[in-house]
């Protein structure tokens, strides 16, 4: 049974509005067999989608969709869809089993791990793509039904540094504390570490006014598609050395202070800590910053002046993304951006602001309601006695049944299979075998587990490692809510009946909790779960208590915090910040020395060139590519990873366009084809992170983490680059979906 439904795209946090309807003449699609077909449809032979998609007018996307959104329905009846529980046999082959057997296996694995090693031997890894209801229930399920503190999620790899910096400065973290439409009238926008033109293309509509005014300033080591918008008088492109964004921000702040561009009245009334910050930037004058970052001193001065001028004219905004946050000093870098915004009086003003661009579909809501290691629903700290008492009351359990804080994602993954670590792991909505730093070590950890259960709808690289795979619903087959990058709560609506063998994660958790004799209640109905979430979040920083399905179904705008009886909060901080004294806290930060990389190995032939690797996304793909690599149109456009390298750097080691290249370091090696481009700095190479196995960029990324946020160092890794004489293996060249 199929019906039309107004819903939102399953991919990024822009959550573009769309309508799904039955096609007028549906061509028969391949039906899934009893065992999932591993390969994708051949490029150029698209599947007949079971639903037609059309863009829907909405404040964020205004009817626009990107290539991923337009093609998203083709995955709903993909022949590789998993539709039955699968158990891996001794021969490594997954075979179908019935649901009762699957649930029994999961329950027995939990009981065995707890009996032999204790409750914290059971771990849960969640995802920023889960609905609010599932993210909330996953946190409750882990802590009460499994009794473990070992839960974290892939948002730790996405938003954690920005969240930590926002909480430290403002007392609360909401990606954009203003509606996206507010950017439309800005005079100046400083965007650091985000390539929205490729990662969320409909976003660029909101940059047009600023670009037309010549006020778009993009900071990126590459001349990305977004940086290219600054050409022809559109603004400025600052192209720093990778890993020097913090130094650059301190240099801009130095100019603001020393040229008397600060908003002194705002600083006195609305902030604390200015004096210490002013002292901390004294040594970062523009010429010194130029020598450290490669950005000309005059561009640093011009950036500061344009931001200050914009704050007094049409408005100035500072926006950060993963490029400046996915570092071991990511929290401090985001803090430096916040300090700069406070110097200029931007946060909480009527026409200016600071924000960070959430990446995953429910990256905002997914981190608010309990699947993060240190949080309870409503953005409450798990160590706060009052927070624990409130949530325990909603759950109807004794407070001491709620475990304390667990391990952040990298540490959780490093513990897999260890004597005092996680021995039984449940994975939801995350492809950690591709998406995690030092991916080779993560895969080894997965293989060392006593039991691995993965909930997925495709045979992802992580699912391929699992002992047990449970088939779950796709986005158009379920009801629920998500929270977009603005903090706007949205409705996901069912448009398609799921395959008979697939189940919602809510159903799975309810059945497992029942079998484990867990305290409290576990509903499989999304609206019932949301009603409980409302109660659990009430009074918290992320208060959803005034939101219900009825108002969302009416199309009411719902920005949290939305306490019962209020009208919600489209624009935060207009009156005060979320600290007890109502002021924003400015914290001095300084760059820290990075680890000295290992020297390249001594080998015969051409000596490898030591370079800096940065990673990122392509227009056609999303996250680990587990979904988009199965869409024939997208795979045909970008069938393999390519290493982007400057022609001068390539020539110095004999690399030509399209040649096979080895990119390696002490953690692993990637082999892919060269893409020569002057859009990248000569000492830097770029790899997309959407591809598996020998094209997996995260074989090279370091598991070192930010000490505050737990964010891994994705964006600054030293590698050795050289040409490869031998061809790549056949399975890599094919980029099949089995990989």
Steps between C-alpha positions, in 0.01 A plus 500: 500500500643834394384853572624852443691655786663832578832417660870591495811372324680209674847646461654819646389735777352751259211251496358629172123473483362261241179327402493129421225367275427173317620520138226504239650200321730304722734272310564169677813513714725214591375327811737412782577133534538300818866602517587863413664554164840657574555701186338828384302555188734553210587868441262651251223245571294666775246309701135599476434690821188396692427867571542822309664791679430868455653794681269673744506871581658541843708776660826302481494357145222701329405206284856411404666161540849377421585193292492282809152617594357456149630142482427399861185290427696258279645338812159406635472192278866442426579131431770509767246579770525277808152371580566212742724458805835359391736285705864453405599135481838342577585543131449877526182497290186676627182292472137583584350403835162574656445796731443294816835331453671834433361660814595197709856519370526870588357448848729206573804696381413784740445265791823314431710818478348644817550172691862460393626859494241734654237733355751734337619214278188575293528806277273700272607720209226725362466746218400855411256365241264349756173679564462681832280219623756230419794700635310559824398137533850376417645694793232370733535144368877499547492633853200310637449188287868428443616671820806643327670839501675412172293692249611767257431584136646626174407858580818495707673507160285788377379764743674435829761778485248763395260375767766515771604851395141623480418359841813653651429844353122523493391236752314307229572359156260540210667485160336810355343707779302688235285402199697435183301771322675757720807465277308634201548865594853483643767737373788275600530126565825339612482125433778279631551134417175434317434429133122541496488529121576127484387369838157669510451683168157659568669690786678729253175685427548662839846629403392677183427838655832507680689389192327765288613756758859371478492388862552123488828394667594133476788339690612172342838351398330405172328720247184301557171556322398726790828692491447550127190709581733773624637555147405794278450737792296258711735527797827357629656155504751443781707188429693412818733211562303204638481502877559876537139622523538576871803719432313678221202574725731639767655725236159634392408558864829687551403741223149550642646592839796709385302696242227578756236303312361331812146560620598628843146552629404143406813357662436685825133410520485149358837324544768411752866418443586767244823618665657154498404447135641840401833411663505158338488638144771764549768288338293417192551812291413459129854472363587226750174320424581523131830320563318223688191455283598618154209746492615850399493756780285736295233233455499447876449872559237525227304208649488667841392832353226348284358307794492813713348709222238235433401489866402868472330467159301199379638258756800266536501127560782261583435136408727206574503146365689176540810626321599710801346277767625149418835554667666426830452871572157519340324625813754780540471592131122523526549700820726744313225548239250561780735748670530689171122510467466632855763770442277624218175468697345248261336222714149587613473814291201555274684466168837334569621182666730203536406145407637163405372287215377162619575226248295185560126484439415501870839614620335759724220293650715190511733658754230644724315202638737245644710302254808706587723349769461787745144617445142427594191622311447873466875564473538421868837400644499144623711605800247762615301362799194709415508378138530138610213538745274658236565233238475216752155627598385508137635150446348376824826354635733560792763759418787263575388273215623764254874442438748785500684641199647259249780527246503738202492330161872463427576360844195274477622358169854462631363284782339243268601146585733609781500321835338796675321633194188438295453136398145519362412798278172623348534742207214719374505742203877513473760349268794517739721273288530783245414815697730463802855630533777241470246274330733202476524487879121536532441207266745291705302596810171396341648163407625445856153533655316205647181623332418780256141590411431760231163653413502605136307483175807434281808284530728784607866436570417487872205266447729268304704454821193425714403170656136607477336754268149624574308658210348837585273756336609766256401865534185493283367196686488653848348776710693726733668836549841649425663830592675689223806724506291796623363315804166468319308180582354333190264212423606192311193330349451149370433478127569135430423167663830336601602148398335236716825395665631844596438649844536840665782539751228597748340157454838329534586686821156431647530125432854479635414702810208269569719190465761655731236581766601865480348759731278781359300486176609479135238589242532424131262784410696818403242746626480327838878515524497868406250573777743342746787696347303820561475418870865397525621818328275737698707760682820400320705714267343322201144519625247341261212490748287751304526307171264223391420313180178695447677836476770355275233350276342844472833632375570720803862614528651336809843621611634373831510586782123475486370473858133417541292815462767689302535585131843345463831677439586568133784734604696421814691738729303816424461577870763287670729202465447171679753554778372588849603866465352522150837590345705327234839374616808593297783250545859569386638228271836448334628252238662185632792313351407195297668162510812464286412257220698189425749515213408321176643151463827459316418320174647467156376705206340844526512643851149576631405861562387594852175698482198595709177308443161662539175310451149601405186435300399493136178637352376155398567306820410511866690386810650151454321459165312193621184642343616729220742243355188292433332769288603433141488866389717612790743210469538564126589863570754416773586130480827514691708708734754733342784677676506869417856628471660820370673456161832630637497252787398221265780580255762491776437127553400401148121485543285576195125553457313174554808314618477257789625656822594358838407718797635343817616551856575283802130409535426377151501556128249618240540449126297707258526713189649847488293807423731791431362839601629846577204540738699337781810624679828346375586332832152351545302208359125441527311169520124447527397270784207321332684194370601169661799266510809616307328832424402569861643835610452405865767235471730801531329725756625507855296396804652781710217705649415845629534481881173687555266369231645160410506605134755307290766663282337449158623814324877505561700186438849460360528257207762378253396532137658311208397352166399135486651287227267202538126526426245503777324175584188420300262529793611859567469606138145365486396678821231239556233522764627182660798701622 
